Amino acid sequence: MLCIKGLHALRKSLHPNEPELTGIDAEPASMSVVVGNTDNITVTANYDDQTTDDVTAESTYESDNESVATVDGSGQVTAVAEGTAQITVTYEGQTDTVDVTVTAE
């Protein structure tokens, strides 16, 4: 099994002119959502040639506190109960986080 760095090196050798991913930005960086409501995360990939790409659909999402906030595969966050949670977003080995505060109203 190849590690992520190995995959990037292989991809770069096969496509030398393809821009290299330098990081991702998950937006918003923090959100406040009322119990029972939803909000959406968008994810932008940043490349070494200064271009960007919307990779929201290709990213993966994980909540550290699903009793407070859940997140589906498209980045939609659902507020379950009052409290805080952090959503970790991953795309091609790069990660970013979104802080979620859930309120009663």
All heavy atoms as an XYZ file, in Angstrom:
767
protein
N       0.841     -1.172      0.000
C       0.000      0.000      0.000
C       0.893      1.244      0.000
O       1.832      1.346      0.766
C      -0.892     -0.027      1.240
C      -1.834      1.140      1.301
S      -3.195      0.845      2.433
C      -2.537      1.545      3.925
N       0.582      2.175     -0.876
C       1.351      3.415     -0.962
C       0.859      4.413      0.065
O      -0.325      4.507      0.338
C       1.183      4.047     -2.355
C       1.824      3.328     -3.522
C       1.412      3.999     -4.826
C       3.335      3.346     -3.384
N       1.765      5.170      0.625
C       1.363      6.231      1.533
C       0.930      7.445      0.705
O       1.138      7.505     -0.502
C       2.499      6.599      2.481
S       3.890      7.392      1.668
N       0.309      8.417      1.374
C      -0.193      9.605      0.676
C       0.938     10.325     -0.064
O       0.780     10.701     -1.220
C      -0.880     10.565      1.668
C      -2.130      9.914      2.279
C      -1.245     11.883      1.014
C      -3.232      9.631      1.296
N       2.097     10.511      0.579
C       3.214     11.186     -0.087
C       3.645     10.407     -1.323
O       3.986     10.988     -2.348
C       4.390     11.359      0.864
C       4.192     12.482      1.851
C       5.454     12.724      2.636
C       5.259     13.904      3.564
N       6.470     14.242      4.273
N       3.634      9.087     -1.234
C       3.993      8.254     -2.379
C       3.014      8.420     -3.521
O       3.405      8.468     -4.687
N       1.737      8.535     -3.195
C       0.722      8.753     -4.227
C       0.904     10.101     -4.900
O       0.783     10.223     -6.121
C      -0.688      8.662     -3.629
C      -1.157      7.270     -3.236
C      -2.504      7.348     -2.532
C      -1.245      6.371     -4.447
N       1.201     11.135     -4.103
C       1.421     12.461     -4.681
C       2.661     12.458     -5.576
O       2.656     13.072     -6.640
C       1.548     13.520     -3.588
C       0.261     13.799     -2.893
N      -0.824     14.363     -3.513
C      -0.126     13.570     -1.625
C      -1.822     14.476     -2.661
N      -1.423     13.993     -1.509
N       3.722     11.778     -5.158
C       4.944     11.716     -5.962
C       4.678     10.972     -7.270
O       5.132     11.402     -8.342
C       6.060     11.035     -5.170
N       3.937      9.868     -7.194
C       3.594      9.110     -8.394
C       2.749      9.957     -9.332
O       3.007     10.018    -10.531
C       2.848      7.824     -8.011
C       2.332      6.980     -9.181
C       3.507      6.493    -10.036
C       1.522      5.804     -8.658
N       1.746     10.637     -8.773
C       0.869     11.491     -9.578
C       1.681     12.604    -10.249
O       1.487     12.901    -11.420
C      -0.203     12.084     -8.672
C      -1.208     12.927     -9.389
C      -2.281     13.348     -8.407
N      -3.157     14.306     -9.015
C      -4.055     14.992     -8.354
N      -4.187     14.833     -7.055
N      -4.822     15.843     -8.966
N       2.612     13.220     -9.512
C       3.438     14.305    -10.046
C       4.337     13.780    -11.161
O       4.552     14.463    -12.164
C       4.267     14.933     -8.918
C       4.915     16.222     -9.291
C       3.891     17.327     -9.459
C       4.568     18.662     -9.641
N       3.638     19.711     -9.987
N       4.860     12.552    -11.015
C       5.733     12.009    -12.057
C       4.945     11.667    -13.319
O       5.460     11.789    -14.425
C       6.487     10.780    -11.543
O       5.608      9.698    -11.354
N       3.690     11.265    -13.171
C       2.852     10.943    -14.324
C       2.285     12.196    -14.981
O       2.013     12.209    -16.174
C       1.702     10.022    -13.903
C       2.105      8.636    -13.425
C       0.898      7.876    -12.899
C       2.790      7.853    -14.535
N       2.115     13.258    -14.202
C       1.536     14.511    -14.684
C       2.386     15.681    -14.192
O       1.986     16.430    -13.310
C       0.097     14.672    -14.180
C      -0.793     13.524    -14.514
N      -1.342     13.347    -15.756
C      -1.206     12.476    -13.767
C      -2.072     12.243    -15.761
N      -2.001     11.687    -14.568
N       3.591     15.857    -14.775
C       4.526     16.852    -14.239
C       4.022     18.298    -14.317
O       4.476     19.145    -13.563
C       5.782     16.657    -15.084
C       5.324     15.979    -16.322
C       4.130     15.160    -15.926
N       3.106     18.599    -15.215
C       2.614     19.966    -15.351
C       1.362     20.230    -14.521
O       0.857     21.351    -14.497
C       2.332     20.288    -16.819
C       3.605     20.245    -17.641
O       4.667     20.625    -17.159
N       3.506     19.767    -18.866
N       0.869     19.202    -13.848
C      -0.318     19.368    -13.021
C       0.048     20.107    -11.732
O       1.042     19.790    -11.093
C      -0.899     17.991    -12.680
C      -2.226     18.057    -11.989
C      -2.832     16.672    -11.833
O      -2.967     15.974    -12.842
O      -3.151     16.315    -10.690
N      -0.747     21.121    -11.360
C      -0.427     21.852    -10.130
C      -0.498     20.946     -8.907
O      -1.278     19.991     -8.870
C      -1.480     22.955    -10.065
C      -2.556     22.545    -10.996
C      -1.952     21.612    -11.995
N       0.321     21.253     -7.907
C       0.362     20.460     -6.685
C      -0.535     21.085     -5.618
O      -0.524     22.296     -5.397
C       1.792     20.387     -6.174
C       1.947     19.431     -5.007
C       3.400     19.192     -4.660
O       4.227     19.126     -5.568
O       3.686     19.069     -3.453
N      -1.283     20.232     -4.933
C      -2.155     20.665     -3.848
C      -1.298     21.150     -2.677
O      -0.407     20.446     -2.215
C      -3.038     19.504     -3.401
C      -4.010     19.760     -2.255
C      -5.085     20.765     -2.671
C      -4.655     18.452     -1.817
N      -1.580     22.369     -2.199
C      -0.812     22.917     -1.080
C      -1.624     22.979      0.210
O      -1.056     23.127      1.287
C      -0.291     24.327     -1.399
O      -1.396     25.183     -1.707
C       0.679     24.292     -2.574
N      -2.942     22.872      0.114
C      -3.775     22.914      1.314
C      -5.238     23.049      0.951
O      -5.593     23.183     -0.224
N      -6.089     22.989      1.983
C      -7.514     23.185      1.775
C      -8.042     24.205      2.781
O      -7.456     24.394      3.854
C      -8.326     21.877      1.890
C      -8.216     21.261      3.293
C      -7.927     20.884      0.805
C      -9.179     20.109      3.549
N      -9.125     24.846      2.410
C      -9.835     25.757      3.294
C     -11.278     25.301      3.408
O     -11.979     25.222      2.394
C      -9.804     27.191      2.756
C      -8.421     27.790      2.777
O      -7.722     27.611      3.792
O      -8.039     28.435      1.783
N     -11.702     24.990      4.629
C     -13.091     24.651      4.901
C     -13.774     25.911      5.420
O     -13.268     26.560      6.338
C     -13.193     23.527      5.915
N     -14.883     26.264      4.828
C     -15.602     27.482      5.204
C     -17.046     27.158      5.527
O     -17.636     26.307      4.863
C     -15.563     28.498      4.056
C     -14.173     28.996      3.730
C     -13.572     29.865      4.810
O     -14.348     30.509      5.554
O     -12.350     29.896      4.943
N     -17.619     27.812      6.496
C     -16.979     28.802      7.352
C     -16.046     28.119      8.356
O     -16.177     26.923      8.606
C     -18.159     29.460      8.071
C     -19.198     28.380      8.149
C     -19.035     27.584      6.873
N     -15.138     28.890      8.935
C     -14.213     28.330      9.929
C     -14.949     27.952     11.203
O     -14.540     27.050     11.929
C     -13.096     29.322     10.238
N     -16.044     28.657     11.466
C     -16.897     28.309     12.610
C     -18.329     28.645     12.241
O     -18.585     29.497     11.387
C     -16.478     29.067     13.867
O     -16.634     30.452     13.685
N     -19.259     27.943     12.864
C     -20.672     28.179     12.611
C     -21.465     27.993     13.885
O     -21.067     27.241     14.772
C     -21.208     27.262     11.503
C     -21.155     25.787     11.820
S     -21.924     24.698     10.572
C     -20.927     24.976      9.121
N     -22.582     28.704     13.966
C     -23.525     28.551     15.067
C     -24.838     28.120     14.450
O     -25.347     28.775     13.531
C     -23.682     29.868     15.817
O     -24.560     29.697     16.915
N     -25.376     26.998     14.924
C     -26.573     26.418     14.331
C     -27.575     26.115     15.443
O     -27.194     25.610     16.501
C     -26.238     25.117     13.559
C     -27.435     24.616     12.778
C     -25.042     25.313     12.632
N     -28.839     26.422     15.197
C     -29.902     26.146     16.158
C     -30.286     24.664     16.062
O     -30.335     24.095     14.962
C     -31.130     27.044     15.877
C     -32.300     26.693     16.774
C     -30.752     28.517     16.051
N     -30.564     24.037     17.203
C     -30.960     22.627     17.252
C     -32.052     22.357     16.208
O     -33.021     23.104     16.104
C     -31.469     22.233     18.662
C     -32.076     20.839     18.646
C     -30.342     22.308     19.681
N     -31.850     21.307     15.433
C     -32.808     20.912     14.406
C     -32.550     21.531     13.047
O     -33.123     21.097     12.051
N     -31.678     22.511     12.976
C     -31.361     23.168     11.705
C     -30.073     22.615     11.112
O     -29.357     21.849     11.750
C     -31.243     24.685     11.888
C     -32.582     25.331     12.173
O     -33.630     24.724     12.004
N     -32.549     26.578     12.604
N     -29.798     23.036      9.884
C     -28.598     22.583      9.184
C     -27.826     23.782      8.640
O     -28.366     24.879      8.501
C     -28.937     21.651      8.004
O     -29.733     22.373      7.057
C     -29.682     20.409      8.477
N     -26.568     23.544      8.338
C     -25.717     24.515      7.642
C     -24.742     23.701      6.796
O     -24.580     22.495      7.012
C     -24.976     25.406      8.637
C     -24.517     26.724      8.023
O     -24.570     26.875      6.781
O     -24.086     27.609      8.786
N     -24.105     24.352      5.848
C     -23.231     23.636      4.918
C     -21.798     24.125      4.987
O     -21.539     25.318      5.135
C     -23.746     23.796      3.486
C     -25.078     23.128      3.302
O     -25.211     21.936      3.492
N     -26.085     23.910      2.952
N     -20.885     23.176      4.839
C     -19.462     23.459      4.743
C     -19.092     23.413      3.260
O     -19.533     22.522      2.531
C     -18.639     22.409      5.508
C     -18.990     22.437      6.997
C     -17.144     22.601      5.286
C     -18.397     21.278      7.790
N     -18.282     24.370      2.826
C     -17.703     24.299      1.483
C     -16.195     24.163      1.635
O     -15.599     24.693      2.577
C     -18.041     25.538      0.633
O     -17.564     26.701      1.289
C     -19.545     25.663      0.410
N     -15.588     23.443      0.704
C     -14.152     23.157      0.790
C     -13.478     23.588     -0.506
O     -13.902     23.210     -1.601
C     -13.894     21.656      1.044
C     -12.411     21.401      1.271
C     -14.717     21.156      2.223
N     -12.425     24.373     -0.354
C     -11.651     24.853     -1.494
C     -10.242     24.281     -1.416
O      -9.588     24.382     -0.379
C     -11.579     26.391     -1.495
O     -12.912     26.909     -1.503
C     -10.821     26.906     -2.701
N      -9.796     23.681     -2.524
C      -8.419     23.197     -2.621
C      -7.557     24.315     -3.186
O      -7.964     25.015     -4.121
C      -8.354     21.979     -3.539
N      -6.374     24.486     -2.618
C      -5.418     25.512     -3.059
C      -4.204     24.821     -3.670
O      -3.664     23.877     -3.083
C      -4.980     26.370     -1.872
C      -6.162     27.013     -1.186
O      -6.882     27.788     -1.780
N      -6.382     26.661      0.071
N      -3.770     25.314     -4.831
C      -2.670     24.694     -5.559
C      -1.474     25.633     -5.682
O      -1.627     26.855     -5.561
C      -3.146     24.248     -6.950
C      -4.216     23.183     -6.871
C      -5.561     23.520     -6.885
C      -3.866     21.846     -6.740
C      -6.543     22.542     -6.777
C      -4.841     20.864     -6.640
C      -6.178     21.222     -6.654
O      -7.136     20.250     -6.542
N      -0.313     25.047     -5.936
C       0.929     25.825     -5.979
C       1.006     26.817     -7.135
O       1.849     27.705     -7.133
C       2.159     24.914     -5.965
C       2.274     24.006     -7.173
O       1.355     23.978     -8.024
O       3.292     23.292     -7.267
N       0.107     26.718     -8.104
C       0.086     27.697     -9.197
C      -0.935     28.803     -8.939
O      -1.326     29.519     -9.853
C      -0.177     27.008    -10.534
C      -1.566     26.389    -10.619
O      -2.295     26.367     -9.594
O      -1.938     25.923    -11.714
N      -1.376     28.915     -7.683
C      -2.328     29.936     -7.224
C      -3.760     29.691     -7.677
O      -4.614     30.549     -7.506
C      -1.887     31.354     -7.645
C      -0.445     31.707     -7.319
C      -0.040     31.396     -5.889
O      -0.732     31.753     -4.967
N       1.070     30.707     -5.723
N      -4.056     28.531     -8.270
C      -5.430     28.220     -8.644
C      -6.136     27.560     -7.472
O      -5.494     27.074     -6.517
C      -5.505     27.296     -9.877
O      -4.821     26.067     -9.573
C      -4.886     27.963    -11.096
N      -7.453     27.558     -7.530
C      -8.267     26.912     -6.509
C      -9.333     26.058     -7.197
O      -9.606     26.231     -8.395
C      -8.964     27.952     -5.608
O      -9.821     28.767     -6.405
C      -7.950     28.817     -4.871
N      -9.935     25.161     -6.413
C     -10.980     24.295     -6.943
C     -11.947     23.957     -5.820
O     -11.519     23.710     -4.682
C     -10.347     23.018     -7.503
C     -11.292     22.186     -8.334
O     -12.297     22.728     -8.842
O     -11.028     20.981     -8.491
N     -13.222     23.962     -6.118
C     -14.233     23.554     -5.141
C     -14.209     22.028     -5.054
O     -14.520     21.341     -6.025
C     -15.616     24.044     -5.568
C     -16.711     23.681     -4.574
O     -16.512     22.786     -3.721
O     -17.788     24.285     -4.652
N     -13.825     21.496     -3.885
C     -13.725     20.048     -3.692
C     -14.673     19.575     -2.584
O     -14.440     18.541     -1.960
C     -12.263     19.617     -3.417
C     -11.388     19.872     -4.634
C     -11.709     20.329     -2.188
N     -15.743     20.337     -2.384
C     -16.709     19.999     -1.340
C     -17.224     18.577     -1.499
O     -17.263     17.806     -0.534
C     -17.881     21.010     -1.355
O     -17.348     22.334     -1.195
C     -18.876     20.716     -0.262
N     -17.609     18.204     -2.711
C     -18.198     16.879     -2.957
C     -17.184     15.751     -2.833
O     -17.545     14.615     -2.513
C     -18.856     16.845     -4.336
N     -15.906     16.049     -3.070
C     -14.866     15.016     -3.020
C     -14.231     14.862     -1.646
O     -13.432     13.944     -1.425
C     -13.767     15.338     -4.039
C     -14.217     15.292     -5.480
C     -14.868     16.590     -5.966
O     -14.840     17.605     -5.239
O     -15.434     16.582     -7.059
N     -14.553     15.746     -0.720
C     -13.957     15.719      0.620
C     -14.692     14.747      1.537
O     -15.822     14.352      1.252
C     -13.998     17.131      1.225
O     -13.242     18.024      0.441
N     -14.033     14.388      2.627
C     -14.682     13.576      3.656
C     -14.812     14.412      4.920
O     -14.028     15.338      5.146
C     -13.899     12.286      3.956
O     -12.586     12.622      4.401
C     -13.827     11.389      2.728
N     -15.794     14.053      5.745
C     -16.150     14.850      6.915
C     -16.339     13.937      8.117
O     -16.889     12.854      7.985
C     -17.463     15.605      6.660
C     -17.430     16.432      5.403
C     -17.754     15.868      4.168
C     -17.063     17.762      5.440
C     -17.707     16.623      3.010
C     -17.017     18.524      4.289
C     -17.340     17.946      3.070
O     -17.291     18.690      1.921
N     -15.907     14.422      9.301
C     -16.090     13.648     10.523
C     -16.320     14.593     11.700
O     -15.554     15.533     11.905
C     -14.866     12.777     10.789
C     -15.024     11.885     11.991
C     -13.830     10.967     12.202
O     -12.929     10.921     11.347
O     -13.800     10.304     13.257
N     -17.387     14.318     12.460
C     -17.683     15.092     13.664
C     -17.041     14.422     14.860
O     -17.094     13.195     14.992
C     -19.199     15.174     13.877
O     -19.494     15.782     15.133
N     -16.464     15.230     15.765
C     -15.877     14.657     16.978
C     -16.917     14.518     18.089
O     -16.605     14.005     19.161
C     -14.678     15.476     17.458
C     -15.054     16.811     18.094
O     -16.205     17.265     17.934
O     -14.184     17.420     18.748
N     -18.154     14.967     17.837
C     -19.202     14.903     18.859
C     -20.566     14.785     18.175
O     -21.305     15.763     18.073
C     -19.137     16.144     19.755
C     -19.981     15.994     21.004
O     -20.763     15.069     21.137
N     -19.826     16.925     21.927
N     -20.878     13.585     17.704
C     -22.114     13.376     16.951
C     -23.373     13.525     17.794
O     -24.464     13.624     17.249
C     -22.087     12.022     16.253
C     -21.080     12.000     15.127
C     -21.178     10.770     14.253
O     -21.784      9.756     14.686
O     -20.658     10.826     13.129
N     -23.241     13.559     19.115
C     -24.417     13.804     19.949
C     -24.809     15.281     19.896
O     -25.921     15.652     20.256
C     -24.171     13.368     21.394
O     -23.140     14.142     21.975
N     -23.898     16.130     19.406
C     -24.161     17.573     19.269
C     -24.396     17.951     17.808
O     -25.345     18.666     17.486
C     -22.999     18.402     19.854
C     -23.148     19.879     19.517
C     -22.941     18.207     21.361
N     -23.530     17.495     16.914
C     -23.643     17.833     15.496
C     -23.171     16.673     14.641
O     -22.110     16.102     14.895
C     -22.832     19.079     15.176
N     -23.962     16.344     13.635
C     -23.563     15.318     12.680
C     -23.234     16.009     11.361
O     -23.620     17.149     11.121
C     -24.681     14.280     12.456
O     -25.847     14.942     11.947
C     -25.020     13.553     13.754
N     -22.529     15.293     10.495
C     -22.193     15.835      9.181
C     -22.280     14.702      8.173
O     -21.871     13.574      8.446
C     -20.792     16.500      9.189
C     -19.701     15.507      9.543
C     -20.517     17.218      7.878
N     -22.873     15.005      7.011
C     -22.996     13.962      5.994
C     -21.878     14.091      4.961
O     -21.012     14.966      5.056
C     -24.386     13.971      5.349
C     -24.672     15.206      4.493
O     -23.725     15.958      4.153
O     -25.853     15.413      4.159
N     -21.901     13.229      3.974
C     -20.845     13.173      2.970
C     -20.774     14.368      2.048
O     -19.794     14.536      1.318
N     -21.792     15.221      2.069
C     -21.767     16.420      1.231
C     -21.377     17.663      2.017
O     -21.346     18.772      1.479
C     -23.135     16.639      0.582
O     -24.106     16.974      1.561
N     -21.079     17.504      3.327
C     -20.687     18.630      4.157
C     -21.838     19.338      4.839
O     -21.655     20.413      5.409
N     -23.025     18.730      4.824
C     -24.157     19.343      5.514
C     -24.115     18.962      6.995
O     -24.111     17.784      7.347
C     -25.486     18.905      4.917
C     -26.660     19.607      5.586
C     -27.981     19.262      4.941
O     -28.411     18.106      5.006
N     -28.605     20.252      4.322
N     -24.087     19.983      7.849
C     -24.024     19.804      9.297
C     -25.431     19.915      9.857
O     -26.169     20.850      9.535
C     -23.119     20.880      9.942
C     -23.123     20.756     11.458
C     -21.703     20.777      9.387
N     -25.821     18.949     10.699
C     -27.119     18.970     11.365
C     -26.903     19.141     12.859
O     -26.148     18.384     13.475
C     -27.903     17.659     11.097
O     -28.083     17.523      9.684
C     -29.253     17.673     11.790
N     -27.564     20.155     13.417
C     -27.477     20.421     14.855
C     -28.417     19.478     15.591
O     -29.621     19.486     15.366
C     -27.850     21.874     15.126
N     -27.867     18.670     16.505
C     -28.630     17.645     17.217
C     -29.011     18.100     18.622
O     -30.153     17.944     19.039
C     -27.821     16.324     17.281
C     -28.573     15.260     18.067
C     -27.494     15.836     15.881
N     -28.063     18.645     19.357
C     -28.293     19.072     20.743
C     -27.326     20.198     21.080
O     -26.284     20.346     20.436
C     -28.098     17.897     21.701
N     -27.656     20.987     22.096
C     -26.792     22.091     22.498
C     -25.397     21.596     22.868
O     -25.241     20.524     23.452
C     -27.389     22.812     23.706
C     -28.586     23.666     23.376
C     -29.062     24.449     24.582
O     -28.463     25.502     24.871
O     -30.011     23.975     25.241
N     -24.402     22.379     22.494
C     -23.020     22.044     22.813
C     -22.091     22.463     21.695
O     -22.449     23.287     20.840
N     -20.903     21.881     21.702
C     -19.917     22.194     20.664
C     -19.391     20.914     20.039
O     -19.374     19.847     20.661
C     -18.729     23.005     21.224
O     -18.092     22.230     22.250
C     -19.180     24.345     21.780
N     -18.972     21.035     18.804
C     -18.366     19.925     18.074
C     -17.347     20.502     17.106
O     -17.395     21.696     16.773
C     -19.419     19.126     17.316
N     -16.441     19.666     16.679
C     -15.486     20.075     15.660
C     -15.593     19.094     14.497
O     -15.559     17.877     14.696
C     -14.065     20.094     16.204
C     -13.071     20.681     15.215
C     -11.706     20.854     15.838
O     -10.990     19.875     16.033
N     -11.344     22.084     16.156
N     -15.752     19.643     13.306
C     -15.812     18.826     12.098
C     -14.433     18.841     11.456
O     -13.871     19.913     11.210
C     -16.850     19.388     11.095
C     -18.225     19.588     11.741
C     -16.916     18.503      9.855
C     -18.886     18.347     12.259
N     -13.886     17.662     11.206
C     -12.618     17.552     10.497
C     -12.923     17.223      9.041
O     -13.659     16.284      8.743
C     -11.737     16.450     11.107
O     -11.478     16.787     12.479
C     -10.406     16.328     10.356
N     -12.347     18.034      8.153
C     -12.541     17.883      6.714
C     -11.226     17.408      6.121
O     -10.157     17.940      6.448
C     -12.945     19.235      6.078
C     -13.165     19.074      4.585
C     -14.176     19.809      6.764
N     -11.295     16.395      5.248
C     -10.094     15.847      4.630
C     -10.266     15.761      3.120
O     -11.328     15.348      2.634
C      -9.784     14.443      5.188
O      -9.701     14.523      6.617
C      -8.481     13.892      4.633
N      -9.216     16.149      2.420
C      -9.173     16.008      0.951
C      -7.737     15.720      0.552
O      -6.828     16.507      0.856
C      -9.674     17.285      0.256
C      -9.529     17.231     -1.243
C     -10.381     16.444     -2.012
C      -8.523     17.940     -1.891
C     -10.247     16.378     -3.392
C      -8.384     17.884     -3.268
C      -9.244     17.097     -4.010
O      -9.107     17.027     -5.380
N      -7.522     14.592     -0.082
C      -6.195     14.172     -0.571
C      -5.088     14.376      0.454
O      -4.015     14.916      0.155
C      -5.862     14.874     -1.888
C      -6.709     14.385     -3.037
C      -6.202     14.825     -4.404
O      -5.105     15.423     -4.500
O      -6.919     14.562     -5.375
N      -5.351     13.967      1.691
C      -4.345     14.023      2.746
C      -4.235     15.363      3.460
O      -3.510     15.482      4.438
N      -4.945     16.375      2.986
C      -4.953     17.695      3.627
C      -6.178     17.787      4.534
O      -7.245     17.264      4.193
C      -5.033     18.807      2.574
C      -3.874     18.811      1.599
C      -2.586     19.275      2.241
O      -2.576     20.176      3.074
N      -1.481     18.661      1.852
N      -6.043     18.446      5.683
C      -7.172     18.577      6.599
C      -7.373     20.030      7.027
O      -6.452     20.836      7.002
C      -6.983     17.723      7.872
O      -5.817     18.166      8.556
C      -6.874     16.244      7.550
N      -8.607     20.308      7.418
C      -8.974     21.586      8.021
C     -10.122     21.277      8.975
O     -10.697     20.180      8.934
C      -9.402     22.592      6.951
C      -9.372     24.040      7.447
O      -8.941     24.287      8.604
O      -9.789     24.936      6.690
N     -10.435     22.216      9.844
C     -11.511     21.979     10.806
C     -12.512     23.124     10.788
O     -12.188     24.263     10.417
C     -10.968     21.822     12.240
O     -10.233     22.993     12.589
C     -10.095     20.589     12.370
N     -13.740     22.788     11.196
C     -14.815     23.759     11.366
C     -15.359     23.570     12.769
O     -15.729     22.461     13.156
C     -15.937     23.542     10.324
C     -17.110     24.474     10.597
C     -15.406     23.714      8.907
N     -15.378     24.650     13.547
C     -15.930     24.617     14.902
C     -17.427     24.885     14.831
O     -17.852     25.859     14.204
C     -15.255     25.658     15.792
C     -13.776     25.338     16.010
O     -13.454     24.149     16.202
O     -12.965     26.275     15.975
N     -18.207     24.033     15.488
C     -19.660     24.138     15.467
C     -20.177     24.383     16.880
O     -19.826     23.639     17.800
C     -20.307     22.855     14.890
C     -21.826     22.976     14.870
C     -19.764     22.539     13.494
N     -20.985     25.406     17.035
C     -21.686     25.663     18.281
C     -23.168     25.477     18.012
O     -23.724     26.087     17.086
C     -21.429     27.101     18.782
O     -20.029     27.270     18.972
C     -22.161     27.356     20.086
N     -23.805     24.629     18.798
C     -25.235     24.380     18.643
C     -25.960     25.026     19.815
O     -25.592     24.829     20.972
C     -25.543     22.868     18.571
C     -27.043     22.631     18.477
C     -24.806     22.236     17.388
N     -26.968     25.830     19.475
C     -27.733     26.542     20.478
C     -29.203     26.138     20.406
O     -29.671     25.619     19.397
C     -27.631     28.074     20.273
O     -28.151     28.393     18.975
C     -26.196     28.539     20.388
N     -29.932     26.430     21.529
C     -31.362     26.120     21.554
C     -32.142     27.101     20.690
O     -33.147     26.742     20.092
C     -31.895     26.157     22.986
N     -31.722     28.345     20.647
C     -32.284     29.373     19.763
C     -31.661     30.679     19.937
O     -30.905     31.105     20.584
C     -33.789     29.529     19.915
C     -34.478     28.534     19.030
C     -35.939     28.874     18.802
O     -36.228     29.972     18.302
O     -36.764     28.029     19.126
